[in-house]
Amino acid sequence: MKKPSAPVERVNPPELAPATGFSHAVVATGGRLVFLAGQTSLDGEGKVVGDTLPEQFETALTNLLAALRAAGGEPEHLARVTVYPTDVADYRSHVAELGRIWRRLAGREYPAMAVIGAVRLWDEQAMVEIDGVAVLP
């Protein structure tokens, strides 16, 4: 049985810098939008877990993907993701490790992404928050 076509089309024009770990544009071709609330590294009891940015990033991304799956989606349906680290320099210093975490959990179909530094997050111990928009078939 042929897999239905993805509800998003990734566009990376050759005249722009190479898109590494993100897509320059994503065209929504599906039918349902899923708006994913910001997720941090909260465990099931509402406590921040992880002592490093990569540990917290992994939990936050896992939480985001759990919300997406509960709504009927999969990582390849992500059209847009925004990452809010409290320390952009720390984020940049771990970017290779964060990329490995992303690929292991979400694959290589990258959404349009932005990284925006935040002074602090709702939970003071949180080092990163991730939100997103997905397009389901």
N, C-alpha and C positions, 0 to 999 in steps of 0.2 A: 504494500500500500504506500502510495506516495505521500510524503509529509507535506501538509499545507504550507504555502509560502508564508514567510515571516510577515508579521503585521507592521514591521518597520524596515525602511531601506536606509542603509548607512551611506553617506555621501562624503567623500574625501577628495576634493579637487586637487589635481597635481600642482597647481600654482601656489597652493598654501604649504606651509611647513608640514612635514610628515606627521600624521596623527599617530602618536604612540600612546596607547592606553586610553584613547578616547576617539570619538568620531567628530569631525567638524560640523556635520549636519545629520539630522535623522528625520526622514520623511515618514509621517504616520500614515499607514495604508490600511490599518485595521479598523475595527468597529467600536471597541470599548476602551475608554481611558481609565486608568487606575492612578490615583494620586496617592503617593506613599508618604506618610508622615515621617518627620525626622526621627531617626533611630540612633541611639547611643549604645554604649556597651552595658546596658541594663540586663541583669539576669532575670529569670522568671519570678523572682521575689522583689524586683524593683531596685536591686543594688548594683552600683557600678562595679564591674569586674575588669581586671587587667591593670597592670602597673606601667605598661609601655604603650606608646601610640600604636604600634602594630598589633598588639594584643587587643586593644580597644577597637581598632579598625575592623579586625576580624569578627569580633562579636557584633559590632554595629552593622556590618554588611550581612552577617548571618541573620540578624533581626530583620533587616530590610527585606531580604529574600524570603524569610518566613512570612512576612506580611503579604508580599507579592504572591507567593504560592497559595496562601489562604484565600486570596482574591481570584485564584484560578490562573495565575500567570507563571512564567518561568523567566530566568535571567535574560534570555534572548529577547524578551518583550520590553525590556527597559529602553526607553527612548531618551530619557534625560535623568542625570544624577548630579546632585550638588553635594560636595564634601565640605564641611565646615570644621577645620582644625583650629584649636586654640593657639597653636604655634606653627605657623607656616614653614619656618626654617626647619623645625623638627620633622614636619611632613615631608619636605623636600629631601632631607637627609635619609629618610626611610623609603623613598619612592620605589626603589627596586623591589624591596621586600613587600611593600603594599601591592605592587603590581602582581607579584607571585600569589599573594593571598587572593586578589581579585580573580585571576585566571583560574585558580583552584576552585573557588566557590561559584563564580559567575561565568567563566568561559572567556572566549576571545572575541565575542561580538560586543564591541564597546558602544555604549550610548554616548550622546553628546554630554560632556561633563564640564563642570567648573569647580574650582577649589577656591573658597572664600574664607579668609581668616576671620575668626570670631574672637572677641575679647574674652568671653566666657559663655558657657552653655548653661541650660537650666539646672543640671546637676553639676555643682562646682568641680567634682572629681572627674567629670567627663572631659576627655581630650579631643574628641571628634564626634561629629554628628553627620549622618548621611540621609538625604531624602531623595525622592525620585518620582518620575512619571513613567508609566508603562502603557503600552498599547496592546490590547489583547485581540486576537482574531475574532 
